[in-house]
């Protein structure tokens, strides 16, 4: 009887191994690079080789297990069947800013949301530019701590879920939720999710002009997630991109800095301070006082001032040098530094 049970279990194990997707050498190298660097936890991984984004852009569809579970495409956790919270929910309090900094531009970012594991991801696809980005690893449906073998495999999907980042050309992007958004859907264009937009720009844009052109080539779908707007920047200028009334709106910087939080800038008059959120007013006032000149330490200090109890990470990207500084969970005394090689 015991022998039969052992044989049955062995047969089930072999069947599971036969059905499991085989990893390429690049995928094995990528998972081998995965390491935990703090207790938040923050992980760091380098994705080696091609993650199929060019193929994805032809149809906007993928066949990975995660995407088959949740073809919402916008970062919403559809596998949990959770209705998205309104943008007034206390979790949606992100802040982004760009500072020209006398030709040494910085991009600052607070990501405020429920506490999840996070991933700093380095990518260098064969048909795109190298970049580093932050991923809310909760969207990879991680559960156990420490990670199981099956959960480590989920990190191979991480290139499709960036929330902010910079590429080797100095193009940076960050997303923030807004109360509402309505994007025009052109039947002649491929539709991609709102976080896929971040990957598109990091992989393909060498400057802001190219980023804006790329945005015109695709429809954007929020899926089950909230509507988003984007702060984009290169080494010379910045722009906030919003979608409302079926229009794509672009608000370029008019000073040597630009701030974006969680309201539609295109629909709020900046001459009426009461219409602006407190974090926007504070960050904008600080940047105005500095005339867009900030050290990385001062930029992190500003992110600290506008952080919230639910700030998951604060990141400062140097668009000229590729230096990235990250503080997790408002632990501003424990800033970690990473480097992306720049063109």
N, C-alpha and C positions, 0 to 999 in steps of 0.2 A: 504493500500500500504506500509506504514511504517512498519507495523507488518510483512508483507511478507519479506521485505528487511532485517529486524532484524533476522528473522528465517533463511534466506538464508546465512547471514554472520555467524550466529552461527553454521549452518551446515558445512560451509567451514572451520571454525576454528576447529570444532571437527574432521573433516576429516584430517586436517593437523596434529593435535595432534596424531591421530591414526596412521598416516604414519611416524611420527617422531620416530627415534630410541630411545628405552628406555634405560636409563642410569642405569648401575649397581650401587650398593652402593659405590664401589671403585671409579667409575667414578665421582659420585657426590662428594665424599670426595676430589678427585683430583681437580675438578673445584672450590670447596669451598676454597682450599688452594691458588688459583691464586690471586696474588696481584701485583700491580704496585709499584716499589720502586724508580723510578726516572722519569724524564720528557723526556728521549730519545724517546720512553719509554723503560725501562727494566722491564720485569715481572719476577716473581719467582713463580714456581709451583712445588709441589711434586706430582708425579704420583703414586697413590696407586694401588697395585695389579698387575695383569697380563695384558700386552698390546698385547699379542698374537704373540710375536716375534718367539718363538719356532715353532709355527704352520706356520708362514710366511716362515721360513727357509726351510721348506719341499718343497716348490714350487717357492718361490720368488714372489708370487702374493698375493694381498690382495683385499678385497671387500669393503673398506671404500669409501665414496663418493669422497674424494680427490684423491685417487689412481685410481679410475675408470675414473676420468677426465684426469689424466696425468700419464699413466703407463710408464713414462720415467725412473723412479726409481733412478735417480742420483742427484736429487736436482734441475733440470731444471724446469722452470715454464711453462710446456707444455700447461697448460690451457690457457695461454696468446698467444700461437702460436708464440712466439718470438724466432728468430734464435739466437743461442748462439754467443756471441761476441768472436773474436779471443783472445788468451791468451795475446796478446800484448796490449789489451785494458787497459786504465788507471785504471780500477776498480780492476784488478787482481794483487794486490801488497802485498799479505799476507806474514807474517814473523813468523816462529816458531823457537824456540831453546830449547835445553835441556842442563842443567848444573848439573854435578854430585854433586858439592857443598860439597865436603868432606863427602859424605854419607847422605846428606840432600837434595836430588835432587829437582830441580825446572823445570817446563815446562812453557815456556813463549809463548804467542800467540797474534799477531795482526790479526784481521779479517778486511780486507779492501774491501769494496763493497758499493753498493748503500745504502742509509740510509733507514732502515726498523726498525720496532719494534724488540726487541730481548727478548729471554726467557732464564733464568737460570733454568734448569730442574733437579730435583732430582728424581731418579728412584731406585727401589729396587724390581726387579721381583722375583717371587717365585722360578724360575729356573735359576737365574743368580746372578751376583754381583751388589751391590749397586753402583751407580755412580752419578756424577754431570756433566752436559754438557751444552754448549751454543748452542742455536738454533736461526737461523735467522728466526724470526716469519713472515717475508714477504713471506716465502715459504708456510705458512699456508693460504695464500690468505686473510689476514686481510685487512679491508678497513676502517672501521669507527673508530672514536675516540670521545667519549668513546666507548668501545666495546659493541656491541649488544649481545643479548642472543645467537644468532646463531653463532657469531664469537667466543664467549667464548667456544663453543662446539668444535671448530676447534683445540683448544689446546690439545684435547685428542689424536690428531695425532702426537704431538710433539716428542714422543720417536723415531720416524722413521726419524727425520731430524737433528741429531746432527752434528755440524761442528768441535767441539773439546771438550775434556773433560778428566776426570780421574775417575777411579773406586776405590773401597775400597781396592784393592790389590796393588795400586800404579801404575797401567798401564795407561798411558796417550797417546792420539792420537790427531793430528791436520791435517787438509787437506789444500792443496794449489793447485791452478790451474797451469797447465803447458801448453806449446805451443801445444803439441801433445802427444798422448799416444795410444798404441795398445796392448790390453790384449788378450792373447790366450783364446779362447772359447772352453772348453771341453764339448762335448755333454753329457757326463756322469754326469756332475756337475750341481747343481742349480745355476742360475744366479741371483745376487742381485745387487742393485744400489750402487753407490760409497759412498753415505752417510750411507747406510745400513751397509757398512763395519765398520764404526765407532761404530755403535750400537752393531754389532757382537763382536768387540773386547772389548768394555766396559762391555758388559754383560757376556762374556765367558772367557776372558783371565786372568790368575793370574800372568803371567810374559811374557817377550818378546818371549821366546821359544814357549809358547802356542799360542801367537798371530800369529807368523809366521806359525805354523801348521794350525791354523784356516783359514788363508788366502789361503792355498792350497786346501781347501775343497769347494771353491766357485769360479764361474766366476764373474768378475766385469764388469758392464755395465755403461758407462757414460751417456747413454740416450741422452737427448737434452742439457745436461749441458757440461761444459768443462772437458777435461781430468784432472785428479788429481794425485798428489803423496802425500804420507803420511809420517809424522814424528811420529814414535812410540817410546815409552820409558817405562822403568820400573825403579826401584830404583837402578839398577846397570849399565845399558847401554842403548843405543838408536840405532835406525836404520831408514834410509830413504828407503821407498819402492816405486819403480817406475815400470811402465809398458810401455815397448817400444819394437818394433820389435817382438811382441807376446811373450815377455819374462817378467817374474817378476824378478826385480833386487833389491838386498838388499845391501845398503851401511851402514855398521856399523860405529859407532863413533871410531875414532882413537885417540881422546884426551878426556879430562874430560868434553867435551862439544860437541855439534853438532848443526849446523844451517841449515835451509832449507827455501828457498823462492819460486820463481816461474820459475825456470829453471830446466831441467833434470840434476841432479848432475852426473849421470852415463855417460853423454855425454859431459861434460864440464871439461876441465883440470884445476884443482885448482892451478896448477903452473903458470897459465897465468891469472893474476889478472884482465886484461881487459875483460876476458870472463865472469867474475862474476858480478852479479848485485850489485849496490851500497849498498843496504840494507844488502845483504849477507856479503859484505866486512866489513861494519861498525860493524855489530853484531858479526861477527867472530873475528874481531880485538879486540873488547871490551872483549869478553869472553877469548880470548887468553891472554890478558893483566892480567885479573883476574884469569887465570888458572882454569876457571870453578867454581870459588867461588863467589857467589853473594847472598846478602840478598834479600828478597822479594822486598824490596823498591828499591834496585839497579836493580833488574830484571825489575820492572815496569818502572824505569827511562830509561833503555835500550830500552824497547818497545816504550817509548815516543820519543826517538831519531830517531827511524826508522819508526815512524808512518807517515801517509799520510793524506791529507785533508779529505779523505773518509774513514778513519779508523772508523769502527763501534764500535768495542770493543777491549780492551786490557785485557788479562787475565793472571794471574800468578797462577799456580797450584803447591802446595807443595805436592810432591808424598809420603812423609812420614807421614805428619800430617793431610792431607786432607783439609787444609786451601786454600780457593780460593779467590783471590782478583781480582776485575773487575772494570775497568774504561770505561765508555761509551763515545763515541764521543770525545775522546781526552781530557776529563775533568779529568786530572790527579791529580787535587786537591780534587777530590771527589771520591776516591777509596772506593768501598764497599767490605766488607769482609763477607764470608760465610764459613760454615764448613760441611765437609762430614766425617762421622764416618769411621775410617779406621780399617782394620784387623791388 
